[in-house]
Amino acid sequence: MFKKKPTIKPLSPLKSSDRRRTADQIIADFGIDIPVDADANPDDKAASSTAGLTALRKSLLPENALSARFTTTAGPDLKQVSGTIYVGSHEGTSGEQRVLWVKVGDKMYPTVYTLWHNPRIVPLLYTPLVVVEKMQGGADLMTPGLQRGPPFPKKATKGAIVAIASLEAPTVPMAVGECVIDVSALGKVQGTKGMAVSTFHWAGDELWSWSSTGKAGTEPPDVLQGWDDDNGEEASLAERTAAVDLDDEEGGITLDATPTERSEAEKAQGVQGEDAPSNNDFIDVLEDKELTTKEIDEAFKNAFLYGVRYHMDHNKGHPSYGLDFPISQTNVMSTLVLPFLPTYTPARTASLQIKKTSWKNLRKFVRYLDKQQILKCKDRDGNEVVVLDIDFKDRQIESFVPYRLPKKDAPTAASVNGKPAAPLSAESSVGQKLKLVSVLRPKEKLAPILSASKADPRGLYTPSELKQLLIAYIEAENLIDPKNKRLIRINPQLADALLGSSAADNAALSSGAMPRDALAERMVAASSPFHAIIRNDADISDAKPKAGAPPKIQITLETRSGNKTVTKVHGLEPYYISPQPLADELRKTCAGSTSVDKLQGSSPKAPVMEVMVQGPQKDAIMKALEKRGVQRNWVDVVDKTKGKKK
């Protein structure tokens, strides 16, 4: 619902009585149990219950809560929707106020911020990460996309508010919606059709991004305690797995199912089916089960061996097989391990995480490989290691037999912190067509003019569209000067919205008229710039324009170690260009070493990656960018070797 920014009226504090009454209504509507100390004696239980209720109220709706009315549009017909938002900050969030609850009609919807601090207040449903990503674009959850069931939560009945998490991050709710069917009564999802959950809000929408201080939305945590506990209401994953009859198509998985049968649910959500091995040696991968620590360790080690062999087979003419040493531990994982993990099923994908290995982190995993004498590493900065060399003639590498990978266009990096990593295939961006669209969002003072023209005051428009809306308003109000049609009579609304205190504006107010073109220029100037970078055949309606002017890719030439020139390029991600494949291509094109690292000063949560190439290679980089649909005027070149901009 909140794909577009809602119009929110000024916030006002909630009275203590209103806050308690609202919290009590939430507790009653959602059937939330009030915590009570079971070990307390009968005389103390009443006090314990009162204390538990007070704490629960505060957790659901903090004492600093504010409220405000809002309006937005929803659905294909842009139906106007209004309601109330409740804003507050939970403990441990540095006082950052976020939208915690939304009331539309007689229903209260929790936001993801509330769910991240209050586990199990609503039923939790699961679906693959690729489906969650579609939901974060405003899509609804279809019945075939439901996973980890049946059985499904008992409270997930028709009309119930539910949370949705990905199989890859099953303890972190990423969306909130309303069941349009009785999900709890489903006996199977394979082969079924239709919508299961109507999406209301998700991490990444305009409600999530709202902040009292204008800061961006808070990124989801990696893991949350509490959401992985079924609290006795549902069977545990192990119990459900044990209860599934692998030969009963009503139960879920059938080992002899054809590829068409296995991918029905995926097709319904637009998910590409995975090409699991068909030979009997790998038939066990079709079983959607959690892996043991030993199996996860073996999978990570084999993936590393596979990654090394892959580079050896595809870069035979390179002295280090396309690997540029030293390699950071992060690049070891993204380049040599993650693309080669056997993630055939959602459960295997969720299991194959470094934190679930016996090493628990990347540093210890790389040091283990060093002890195995497969590679050589050394500590750097005390918190990480770098790989100095790999023994390509090691017995384990030479004897390694590659296995079949899940079917994809090319090896891709698995998700990191619940977010998809950039594809490794250079072909994913080569040949793409890009279109840069600049639009404007009118400021609030233009709302009377736009409303009178029956246009959305918070919509996005091109400059020509804004001018047409101004003309429509002028004609509707009959403001054209009969003696000179170029002149427009100034009424109070135009004066308030478009005129300031400049000499020209004061002269227009004195004369009572102003040229049409001058008013149109002020209409454009009174709007905020937004931009969207559209790929291939996508439409502006499918994109989410971002505030500000379009970003530029920056190519920088600088001198290192006296007279050694290097060329850097960053700002690739908004143009759908993955840094690593570009670096791989430039390594071959320029016949020199390349590296990919985080741009100094970029955010740790959303790092900007920078590609570095040895030598003055701006022309080679520009050609590579043009192959990926980038126009020259979208690129800035800074030559620090001469101290001037070219």
C-alpha positions in Angstrom: 0.0 0.0 0.0 2.8 2.4 0.8 4.7 2.2 -2.4 4.1 6.0 -2.7 4.8 8.4 0.1 1.7 9.1 2.2 0.6 12.6 3.2 1.0 12.7 7.0 -0.5 15.5 9.1 1.4 17.0 12.0 2.1 14.6 14.8 0.5 15.1 18.3 1.4 13.3 21.6 -0.8 10.5 22.8 -2.5 11.0 26.2 -1.5 8.3 28.7 -5.1 7.1 28.9 -5.3 6.9 25.0 -2.0 5.1 24.8 -3.1 2.5 27.4 -6.5 2.1 25.8 -5.0 1.6 22.3 -2.4 -0.9 23.6 -5.1 -2.8 25.4 -7.2 -3.0 22.2 -4.1 -4.3 20.3 -3.6 -7.0 23.0 -7.2 -8.0 22.7 -7.4 -7.9 18.9 -4.2 -10.0 18.5 -4.8 -12.3 21.4 -1.4 -11.5 23.0 -0.7 -13.3 26.2 0.2 -11.0 29.2 3.5 -12.3 30.7 3.1 -13.5 34.3 5.8 -15.0 36.6 4.6 -18.6 36.9 6.8 -19.1 40.0 5.2 -16.3 42.0 3.0 -17.1 44.9 -0.8 -16.4 44.6 -0.5 -13.2 46.6 2.1 -11.8 44.2 0.5 -13.0 40.9 -1.8 -10.1 40.7 1.1 -7.6 41.0 3.1 -9.7 38.6 0.2 -9.6 36.1 -0.1 -5.8 36.4 3.6 -5.4 35.9 3.5 -7.7 32.9 0.7 -5.7 31.4 2.5 -2.4 31.9 5.6 -3.8 30.3 3.7 -5.3 27.3 1.9 -2.0 26.7 5.2 -0.1 26.7 6.7 -2.6 24.3 3.8 -2.4 21.9 3.3 1.3 22.1 6.1 3.2 23.9 5.4 6.0 26.4 6.7 8.6 23.9 4.2 7.6 21.2 2.7 10.2 18.9 -0.2 9.9 16.4 -1.3 11.6 13.2 -3.8 11.2 10.4 -2.5 10.2 6.9 -3.9 9.8 3.4 -2.5 7.7 0.5 -3.7 5.9 -2.6 -3.9 2.1 -3.1 -4.8 -0.4 -5.8 -4.7 0.0 -9.6 -7.6 2.5 -9.4 -5.6 4.6 -6.9 -8.4 4.6 -4.4 -7.8 7.1 -1.6 -7.1 5.5 1.8 -6.9 7.4 5.1 -6.1 6.3 8.6 -3.9 6.9 11.6 -0.2 6.2 12.2 1.3 5.7 15.6 5.0 6.8 15.9 7.5 6.1 18.7 10.9 4.7 19.6 11.7 1.4 21.3 14.4 1.1 23.9 17.9 0.6 22.4 17.1 2.6 19.2 18.8 5.8 20.2 15.5 7.6 20.3 15.0 7.3 16.6 11.2 7.6 16.0 9.6 5.3 13.5 6.1 4.3 12.5 5.1 1.5 14.7 1.4 0.9 14.0 -1.0 1.8 11.2 -4.8 1.9 11.7 -7.0 1.7 8.6 -10.7 1.3 9.2 -11.1 -0.8 12.3 -7.8 -2.8 11.8 -4.4 -2.2 13.3 -1.4 -3.2 11.4 2.1 -3.5 13.0 5.1 -2.3 11.0 8.3 -4.3 10.8 9.8 -2.1 13.5 7.2 -3.3 15.9 7.6 -7.0 14.8 11.4 -6.7 15.3 10.8 -5.8 18.9 7.8 -7.9 19.7 8.2 -11.6 18.5 5.2 -13.8 17.8 2.5 -11.1 18.2 1.2 -12.2 14.8 1.5 -15.5 12.9 4.7 -15.8 10.8 4.6 -17.3 7.3 7.6 -18.2 5.2 8.5 -17.9 1.5 11.7 -17.9 -0.6 13.8 -14.7 -0.6 13.1 -14.1 -4.3 9.4 -13.9 -3.5 10.0 -11.6 -0.6 11.9 -9.3 -3.0 8.9 -9.3 -5.3 6.7 -8.4 -2.3 9.0 -5.5 -1.5 8.0 -4.2 -4.9 4.3 -4.2 -3.9 3.4 -7.8 -5.0 1.0 -10.0 -3.0 1.9 -13.4 -1.7 0.4 -16.2 -3.8 -0.6 -19.5 -2.3 2.1 -21.6 -4.1 4.7 -19.3 -2.6 3.9 -20.5 0.9 6.7 -22.7 2.5 7.3 -24.6 5.7 3.9 -26.1 5.7 1.3 -27.5 5.9 0.6 -27.3 8.8 0.5 -23.5 8.9 0.0 -21.3 12.0 -3.5 -21.8 13.5 -4.1 -18.1 13.8 -3.4 -17.5 10.0 -7.1 -17.5 9.3 -9.0 -15.4 6.7 -8.7 -11.7 7.6 -5.9 -12.3 10.1 -2.8 -10.0 10.1 0.3 -12.0 9.4 4.1 -11.4 9.1 6.2 -12.8 6.3 9.9 -13.8 6.4 12.2 -15.4 3.9 13.5 -18.9 4.2 17.0 -17.5 4.1 16.4 -15.2 7.1 13.5 -17.0 8.8 13.7 -15.1 12.1 13.3 -11.6 10.5 9.8 -10.5 9.4 10.1 -8.5 6.2 6.5 -7.8 5.3 3.0 -7.5 6.9 -0.2 -8.4 5.2 -3.7 -9.7 5.6 -4.8 -13.3 4.8 -7.4 -13.4 2.0 -7.9 -17.1 2.5 -7.8 -19.4 5.5 -4.1 -20.3 5.3 -4.3 -22.5 8.4 -6.7 -24.8 6.7 -4.6 -25.5 3.7 -3.7 -29.1 3.2 -1.3 -28.5 0.4 0.1 -25.6 -1.7 1.5 -27.6 -4.6 -0.7 -27.1 -7.7 -2.9 -24.5 -6.0 -3.6 -21.1 -7.4 -4.7 -17.7 -6.2 -3.6 -15.1 -3.6 -2.9 -16.1 0.0 -1.9 -12.8 1.6 -2.6 -9.2 0.5 0.6 -7.2 1.2 0.0 -4.1 3.3 3.6 -2.9 4.3 7.1 -4.1 3.8 10.7 -3.2 4.8 11.7 -0.8 2.1 8.4 1.1 1.5 7.7 4.7 2.3 6.3 3.8 5.7 9.5 2.0 6.6 11.6 4.9 5.4 9.7 7.6 7.3 11.7 9.1 10.2 11.3 12.1 12.5 14.8 13.2 11.7 14.7 12.4 7.9 17.1 9.5 8.2 16.8 6.5 5.9 14.9 3.4 7.1 16.7 1.1 9.5 18.1 -2.0 7.9 16.7 -5.4 9.1 18.8 -7.3 11.7 20.5 -10.5 10.6 18.8 -12.7 13.3 16.1 -12.1 15.9 15.5 -14.0 19.0 12.0 -15.2 19.7 10.7 -15.6 16.2 12.4 -19.0 15.9 10.4 -20.3 18.9 7.1 -21.9 18.0 5.8 -21.5 21.6 4.1 -24.8 21.4 1.5 -23.6 19.0 3.0 -25.3 15.9 5.0 -28.4 15.4 8.7 -27.9 15.2 10.5 -28.1 11.9 12.0 -31.5 12.8 8.5 -32.8 13.7 7.0 -31.5 10.5 9.8 -33.0 8.5 9.4 -36.3 10.2 5.6 -36.2 9.5 6.0 -35.6 5.7 5.4 -38.6 3.6 7.9 -38.3 0.7 5.7 -40.5 -1.5 2.4 -38.7 -0.8 1.9 -35.8 -3.1 -0.7 -34.4 -0.6 2.1 -34.2 2.0 4.5 -32.1 0.0 7.6 -33.5 -1.8 7.8 -36.5 -4.0 11.1 -37.8 -5.1 9.9 -39.0 -8.5 8.2 -35.7 -9.3 8.9 -34.3 -12.7 10.6 -30.9 -13.1 7.3 -29.4 -14.1 5.6 -30.7 -11.0 8.4 -29.4 -8.8 8.3 -25.9 -10.1 4.6 -25.2 -10.1 4.8 -23.1 -7.0 7.8 -21.3 -8.3 6.2 -20.5 -11.6 3.2 -19.0 -9.8 5.5 -16.5 -8.1 7.7 -16.0 -11.2 10.6 -17.9 -9.6 12.9 -19.9 -11.8 13.1 -23.6 -10.9 16.4 -25.0 -9.7 18.0 -27.7 -11.7 18.8 -30.3 -9.1 20.9 -33.2 -10.2 19.0 -36.0 -11.8 21.4 -38.8 -11.0 20.9 -41.0 -8.0 24.2 -39.9 -6.4 22.6 -36.5 -5.6 18.9 -37.4 -5.1 19.1 -36.5 -1.5 19.3 -32.8 -2.3 15.6 -32.9 -3.1 14.9 -33.5 0.5 14.0 -30.1 2.0 15.8 -30.6 5.3 18.2 -28.8 7.6 21.8 -29.8 7.4 24.1 -30.9 10.2 27.2 -28.8 11.1 29.5 -31.4 9.6 27.5 -31.4 6.3 27.7 -27.5 6.3 31.4 -27.6 6.9 32.0 -30.0 4.1 29.8 -28.0 1.7 31.8 -24.8 2.4 35.1 -26.5 1.9 34.0 -28.2 -1.3 32.6 -24.9 -2.6 36.0 -23.3 -2.1 37.7 -26.2 -3.9 35.1 -25.9 -6.7 35.7 -22.1 -6.9 39.5 -22.6 -7.3 39.0 -25.3 -10.0 36.5 -23.0 -11.8 39.1 -20.2 -12.1 41.8 -22.7 -13.1 39.6 -24.1 -15.9 38.4 -20.7 -17.2 41.7 -18.7 -16.8 44.3 -21.1 -18.0 46.5 -18.5 -19.6 46.7 -16.3 -16.5 49.7 -17.0 -14.1 47.4 -17.0 -11.1 44.2 -18.2 -13.0 42.5 -14.8 -12.9 43.0 -14.3 -9.1 44.6 -11.1 -8.0 46.6 -11.7 -4.7 46.3 -10.7 -1.9 42.6 -11.6 -1.7 40.6 -10.2 1.2 38.5 -12.7 3.2 35.3 -11.1 1.9 36.4 -11.6 -1.7 37.3 -15.2 -1.0 33.7 -15.7 0.2 32.0 -13.8 -2.6 34.2 -15.0 -5.5 35.3 -18.5 -4.5 32.7 -19.9 -2.1 29.2 -18.5 -2.3 28.7 -19.0 -6.1 29.5 -22.7 -5.7 27.4 -23.8 -2.7 24.9 -26.5 -3.5 21.8 -24.5 -2.7 19.3 -26.7 -4.4 16.4 -26.2 -1.9 15.3 -23.4 0.4 16.2 -25.3 3.5 19.7 -26.0 2.2 20.0 -22.3 1.3 19.0 -21.3 4.8 21.5 -23.9 6.3 24.5 -22.9 4.2 25.6 -19.9 6.1 29.1 -19.3 7.5 27.7 -18.7 11.0 26.3 -22.2 11.0 29.6 -23.8 10.3 31.9 -25.0 13.1 34.2 -22.0 12.3 31.4 -19.5 12.8 33.2 -16.7 10.9 35.2 -16.1 7.7 38.5 -15.5 9.5 38.5 -18.9 11.1 37.4 -20.6 7.9 40.3 -19.1 5.9 42.8 -20.0 8.7 41.5 -23.6 8.6 42.3 -23.8 4.9 45.7 -22.4 5.8 46.2 -25.3 8.2 45.2 -27.7 5.5 48.0 -26.2 3.4 45.6 -25.4 0.6 46.5 -21.7 0.8 48.7 -19.2 2.7 47.2 -16.3 4.7 48.2 -13.6 7.1 46.4 -11.4 9.6 45.5 -7.8 8.6 44.2 -5.2 11.0 43.7 -7.8 13.7 40.2 -8.6 12.7 40.5 -10.3 9.3 42.9 -12.3 7.2 44.1 -12.0 3.6 45.0 -14.8 1.3 48.6 -14.4 -0.1 48.6 -17.5 -2.3 46.8 -20.7 -3.2 48.5 -24.0 -3.8 46.9 -24.8 -7.2 48.8 -28.2 -7.2 47.4 -29.3 -3.8 46.2 -32.9 -3.9 42.7 -31.9 -2.7 42.3 -29.3 -5.5 43.7 -31.6 -8.2 41.5 -34.6 -7.1 38.3 -32.5 -6.7 35.4 -33.6 -8.8 33.0 -30.7 -9.6 29.3 -31.4 -8.8 26.3 -29.9 -10.6 25.2 -26.5 -9.4 21.6 -25.2 -9.1 20.5 -24.1 -12.5 21.2 -20.4 -13.0 22.3 -18.3 -16.0 25.7 -18.2 -14.4 27.2 -18.7 -10.9 25.8 -16.0 -8.6 26.7 -15.0 -5.1 24.3 -16.1 -2.5 22.6 -13.5 -0.3 24.4 -11.6 2.4 22.5 -10.4 5.5 19.3 -11.4 3.8 20.0 -9.3 0.7 20.8 -10.6 -2.8 24.4 -10.1 -3.8 25.3 -8.8 -7.2 25.4 -11.3 -10.0 28.9 -12.5 -11.0 28.1 -12.9 -14.7 29.4 -10.1 -16.8 26.6 -10.9 -19.3 24.0 -9.7 -16.8 24.8 -6.0 -17.7 26.5 -6.3 -21.1 24.1 -5.2 -23.8 21.6 -3.8 -21.5 19.7 -0.6 -22.5 19.5 2.1 -19.9 17.2 5.2 -19.8 17.7 8.0 -17.3 14.4 9.7 -16.4 14.3 13.0 -14.5 11.0 13.9 -12.8 9.8 16.5 -10.3 7.7 16.2 -7.1 5.7 19.4 -6.3 6.3 21.0 -2.9 3.4 21.4 -0.5 2.8 25.0 -1.4 1.7 23.9 -4.9 -1.0 21.6 -3.6 -3.9 24.1 -4.1 -3.0 24.5 -7.8 -2.7 20.7 -8.4 -5.8 19.8 -6.4 -7.8 22.3 -8.4 -6.4 20.6 -11.6 -7.5 17.2 -10.2 -3.9 16.1 -10.0 -2.1 14.2 -7.2 -0.2 16.9 -5.1 2.4 14.3 -4.2 2.8 12.8 -7.7 5.8 12.8 -9.9 5.8 14.8 -13.1 8.0 15.9 -16.0 8.5 19.7 -16.4 6.2 19.7 -19.4 3.5 17.9 -17.4 3.7 20.5 -14.6 3.4 23.3 -17.1 0.2 21.6 -18.6 -1.2 21.4 -15.1 -0.6 25.1 -14.6 -2.3 25.9 -17.9 -5.3 23.7 -16.9 -5.5 25.6 -13.6 -5.3 29.0 -15.3 -8.0 28.1 -17.8 -10.3 26.7 -15.1 -9.9 29.9 -13.0 -10.2 32.1 -16.1 -7.0 34.0 -15.4 -5.9 34.8 -18.9 -5.6 38.5 -19.6 -8.2 39.2 -22.4 -6.0 42.0 -23.8 -2.7 40.0 -23.8 -3.1 36.2 -23.7 0.6 35.8 -22.8 -0.2 37.5 -19.5 -1.8 35.7 -16.5 -3.7 37.6 -13.8 -2.3 36.8 -10.4 -4.8 35.5 -7.9 -4.1 34.8 -4.2 -3.4 31.1 -4.8 -0.8 31.8 -7.5 0.8 34.5 -5.4 1.2 32.2 -2.4 2.4 29.2 -4.4 4.7 30.7 -7.0 5.8 34.3 -6.1 8.4 35.3 -3.6 10.0 38.6 -2.6 12.2 39.3 -5.6 11.9 42.5 -7.6 10.3 40.8 -10.5 7.7 39.1 -8.3 7.0 42.4 -6.5 6.5 44.1 -9.8 4.1 41.3 -10.9 2.1 41.7 -7.7 1.9 45.4 -8.2 0.7 45.1 -11.8 -1.5 42.1 -11.0 -0.2 40.0 -14.0 2.8 38.0 -15.0 3.9 36.2 -18.3 2.8 32.6 -18.6 6.3 31.3 -19.2 7.6 33.0 -16.1 4.9 31.4 -14.0 5.7 28.0 -15.5 9.4 28.5 -14.7 8.5 29.2 -11.0 6.2 26.1 -11.0 9.2 23.9 -12.0 11.5 25.7 -9.6 9.0 25.1 -6.7 9.4 21.3 -7.2 12.0 18.8 -5.9 14.0 16.8 -8.4 13.8 13.0 -8.5 15.3 10.5 -10.9 14.9 6.9 -12.0 17.3 4.7 -14.0 15.3 2.3 -16.1 16.7 -0.9 -17.5 15.7 -2.5 -20.8 11.9 -2.5 -21.4 10.9 -1.5 -17.9 8.5 1.4 -17.5 8.7 4.5 -15.2 5.6 3.2 -13.4 7.6 0.0 -12.4 10.5 2.1 -10.9 10.8 3.8 -7.6 12.2 7.2 -8.4 14.8 8.5 -5.9 15.2 12.0 -4.6 17.9 14.3 -6.0 19.7 14.6 -9.3 20.8 11.4 -11.1 24.1 10.0 -9.7 27.2 10.0 -11.9 29.7 7.2 -12.3 33.1 8.6 -11.4 36.4 7.6 -13.0 39.5 8.8 -11.2 43.1 8.7 -12.3 45.7 9.1 -9.5 49.4 8.5 -8.9 50.6 5.9 -6.4 54.1 5.0 -5.2 55.8 7.9 -6.9 55.0 7.6 -10.6 52.6 4.6 -10.8 49.2 5.5 -12.2 46.0 3.7 -11.3 42.4 4.2 -12.5 39.4 3.8 -10.2 35.7 3.7 -11.0 32.8 3.7 -8.6 29.1 4.5 -8.7 28.3 1.4 -10.8 25.5 -0.1 -8.8 22.7 2.3 -9.7 23.3 1.5 -13.3 22.9 -2.3 -12.7 26.6 -3.0 -13.2 28.3 -5.5 -10.9 31.8 -4.4 -10.0 33.4 -7.9 -9.9 32.5 -8.9 -13.5 33.6 -5.5 -14.8 36.9 -5.9 -13.0 37.3 -9.4 -14.5 36.8 -8.0 -18.0 39.1 -5.1 -17.5 41.8 -7.4 -16.2 41.8 -9.1 -19.6 41.2 -6.0 -21.7 44.0 -4.0 -20.0 46.3 -6.9 -19.4 46.9 -5.7 -15.9 45.8 -6.5 -12.3 42.5 -5.2 -11.0 40.8 -5.3 -7.6 37.4 -4.6 -6.1 37.1 -3.0 -2.7 34.8 -0.9 -0.6 34.9 2.8 -1.4 36.6 4.7 1.5 33.9 6.5 3.5 30.9 4.6 2.2 28.3 3.3 4.5 29.1 -0.1 6.1 25.4 -1.1 5.8 25.2 -0.2 2.1 28.8 -0.1 0.8 29.7 1.4 -2.5 32.3 -0.8 -4.3 35.2 0.6 -6.3 37.1 -1.1 -9.1 40.8 -0.3 -9.4 42.8 -1.0 -12.6 46.6 -0.6 -13.0 47.6 2.1 -15.4 45.8 5.0 -17.1 42.8 3.1 -18.3 39.9 5.6 -18.5 39.3 4.9 -22.2 39.1 1.2 -21.7 36.7 1.7 -18.7 34.6 4.0 -20.7 34.2 1.5 -23.6 33.3 -1.2 -21.0 30.6 1.1 -19.6 29.2 2.0 -23.0 28.8 -1.8 -23.7 26.6 -1.8 -20.6 24.3 1.0 -21.8 26.1 3.9 -20.0 26.2 7.2 -21.9 29.3 9.4 -21.7 27.5 12.4 -20.1 26.6 10.1 -17.2 30.3 9.8 -16.3 32.6 12.2 -14.6 36.4 11.8 -15.2 38.8 13.3 -12.6 42.5 13.3 -13.4 44.4 13.8 -10.2 47.7 13.1 -11.9 47.5 16.6 -13.5 45.4 18.2 -10.8 42.5 19.1 -13.1 39.2 17.8 -14.3 38.9 16.6 -17.9 
